[in-house]
Amino acid sequence: MSSSTAIPWKELREQARHATTTSYAPYSHVTVGACAITVDGRIVVGANVENASYGLTLCAECSLVSDLTRLGGGRLRAVSIVAGDGQPIAPCGRCRQVLFEHGGNELLIDAGDGVDPTSLGELLPGAFGPEDLGLRSN
């Protein structure tokens, strides 16, 4: 994997910010967007989708992984997740696990302008993944 300076963080943030405008958040009014780049350079995007039962709400990262799968799968390299105010936010615990499945410890998480990205391995040490089930990750 090349250095994080080669990652188009500005573009990822802009597309994640735009994704917040497509969120479905009639209950909490908290909009979240996510945008990632794959190791082969494709861009995938997601937005949160709430549900009246709350527990069935999909985070933007889950939507992003669905987009990744829809576009043929692959491995995530870097992701920017932003709230409706446009500021980067960290993924919740569930989403850390979802992202781990498709990006592993090396996945870089946007921490904002002037701040070094954080690796998913730092946010989710000792993660359980496909290898723990005798499978190779995608």
N, C-alpha and C positions, 0 to 999 in steps of 0.2 A: 504494500500500500504506500502510495506517495505521501508526502507531507501534507499537513492540514492547510498549508498556504495555497496549495493547488485546488482546494475545494472552493467552489463559488458560493461562499457564505452569504454574500449580499443577495444573490439570486434566490438562494434557498429561503432566506428570511422574507424576501418580497413575495414569493409564491405562497409561503406559509401565512403571511399576513392577508393575502388575497383570499386564501382558503377560509379564514375566519368569517368572511362575508357570506360564505356558503354554508356555514354551520346551521344546524337545526337545534336551537336551544330555547324553546318557548317556556321552559320551566325555570331554569337557573339564570338564563340570560348571559351565561358565561360561554363565550365563543372561543374555540381553540382551532388552530390550523397547524398542519405539519407538512413539511416538504423534505424529501431526502434525495440523495443521489446514490445510484448503485455503483458497484465496482466497475461496471462497463459503461458508466456515464449517463444512464437513463435517469430521468427525473420522475418521481412519484409523489403524489399529493394526497392529503386526507383532511377531513374536517370532522368535528364531533357531531354526533347525532343522538339527541336525547330521546327518551321514551317515557311515557306517563308512569310506568312502573319503576322508574329510576334505575333499578338494578340491571335493566337491559340496555342502558345507555352505552353507546360506543364512543370511546375516546378517539381523538384525531389520529393517534398512532395506530389504532386498530383499523381505521378507515384507510390509512396510508398502506398498511400491510395488505389489505384487501386490494388496493390499487396495484401494488407490486405483484401480487398473485395474478390479477387480471391481465397484467402486461407480460406474463410469462415467467414470473419469479426472478430469482437471482439473489444476490447478496447486497445488503445495504452497506454503504461506506460512511455516510455522514447524514445527520438529520438536524433540522431546525424545527423547534416546536414553539409556537408563540400564542399568547393570549390575545384577546380582542383589542388590547391596548397596543399590540405590536411588539411587546417585549418578550424575549425568550423565557421559557419556563422549563423546568425539569419534568420528565415523564413520571407519572405515578408508578407505584410498584408493579401493578398488573401490566402496565405498558412497557416497563423495563423488561419484563419477562417476554412479552410479545416481540419486542425489538431484538432481544437476545437471540431468539430463534432464527432471525433473518439477518443479523449483523454481527453477532458474537461480541466478545470482549473488546474487539478493536473498533467497533462502531463509535464514531465521534459524535458527541452531542453538543450543539451550539450553546455557548454560555453568554453570547452577546458581543457587541463591538469592543475590541480592545482586551478581551478576556480569552485566554486559551480555552479551546474546547475540552470537554471532559470525555474520557472514554467510558463506554457502557460498563466495562469491567470495574471501573472505579465506583460507579453508581450501584452495581449489582455484583458484589464480590461473591465468588463461590456459586455462581448461577447453575441451575439445573437445565440441561439441554438435550438435544437429540443424541449426543455421544453417550450420555448416561443411560440411554435405552438401547445402546449398541448400534445406533444409526449415525450416519454421517450427516452433518448439516448441509443445507443447500448451497 
